[in-house]
Amino acid sequence: MRRADLAGAPRPRTRGRGARRRRGLVLSIAGGAAGAGIALAIASAAAVITMARRVVMPVRDRPEDVDLLAVDERRSVIRLGRTPDSVVPGRYGFWFADGRGHARIGRILFEDAHSVTRVLDSVQRGTIGSARTGRWGGWYWLEPQDLGVAAVETSIRTPVGDAPAWFVPSVDGGSGAGDDWIIHVHGRGATRAEGLRAVPLARELGWASLLISYRNDGVAPASADGRYALGAAEWRDLEAAITHAHDAGARRIVIMGWSMGGAVAMQLLVRSDAASLVSGVVLDSPVIDWVTVLRFHAALSGLPRAVGEVAMGLLGTPAVTPLVGSAGPIDLSSLDLVARADELAVPVLVLHSDDDGYVPIDASLALADARPELVTLERFAQARHTRLWNLDSERWNGVIRAWISRLDAPTGRSELHRHRGAAGEAPTV
């Protein structure tokens, strides 16, 4: 018995030690899993906040991601690394030396698997011979004088302060500001120079141009939070510009919005009484629905869909907007112009590319389908974001020229939209 007891005694102790080891292992695994879960949650939260901040944070610096392989200014030739942008036909801007230098790039001469050789049209700023990298851009001109036109530096009194603007009359040396104005609204991370591509056409058609700045673009005064509101606040600065134009004698006003400038323009149409002074809107590569755009960018960045969805929810949640630095929530659903298409009352021309690469064309297609009697869509291919003019300026100009001509009825009223604005005396711009 005693031997049996002694022989059997270790067994329960062995089983007890094994059970404790297994329990310890389970607890260790559970603890590790919990720790990993917490770490994953923290990483996900960080990704969410980072994405939300990136959406509303003004863009100041952009990477120079195009290699400059060789340049011969005497022969007006430049060889660049091959990128999705650098191989697209047309004429473009090329920034170098951390944005201090700028060149105009022309047609393609030769390309191979690794490089593209193009015409160097001119160097506007800097010494390109010492540059090794640069950034592709759509701005062919940087200032009104580059176009050889007379421009007036003026300012618009906006809710955040006086915002600089360029006024370009329809005719050099003409008297007065004229009856017809195009107000150009640039996109996110851009400035009023973005709209200069449209000025020659405006002058050809007899329209004056007002190229505006707006809050947080680095030119106009900043808002208190220094963040973009994606059109939800910027439309007030455009409203001030429309009032300025109307007070200066504009009888017909067309808004031209680029990218986020399109969102700003469309928000004005559905939020402001000044929409009654607008005869039509031209949109180049516009943001019509931010949810579509942000989902696209989340996928482009390799983020899980859930991260993008939560980030968008974060933007609209009052309690957590301080985490992204915004003064208040941004209701993305209110910025969806497809959902609000029935509120539109003026003709809209949309120019967008299937190969935009930054703002998908989907929402533009949906808007045109929703209001075919008001919205005209001109669909490009190959052109990159806001670079439709750069790819094919003849077509771009022709489409806008034809559309604006339909605003010019013999009676002085639009064939597409009964102009509702009243005109007063024309003060000095």
Secondary structure, DSSP 8 states (H G I E B T S, - for coil): -HHHHHHHTHHHHHHHHHHHHHHHHHHHHHHHHHHHHHHHHHHHHHHHHHHHHHHHS--------EEEEEEETTTTEEEEE--TTTTSSS-EEEEETTTTEEEEEEEEEEE-SSEEEEEEEEEEES-GGG--EEEEES-S-SSGGGGT---EEEEEEETTEEEEEEEE-SSTT-SS--SEEEEEE--TT--GGGGGGGHHHHHHTT-EEEEE--TTSSSS---SS----TTTTTHHHHHHHHHHHHHTT-SEEEEEEETHHHHHHHHHHHH-GGGGGEEEEEEES--S-HHHHHHHHHHHTT--HHHHHHHHHHHT-GGGHHHHT-SS---GGGG-TTTTGGG--S-EEEEEETT-SSS-SHHHHHHHHH-TTTEEEEEESS--TT-HHHH-HHHHHHHHHHHHHTT--TTSS-SSS------------
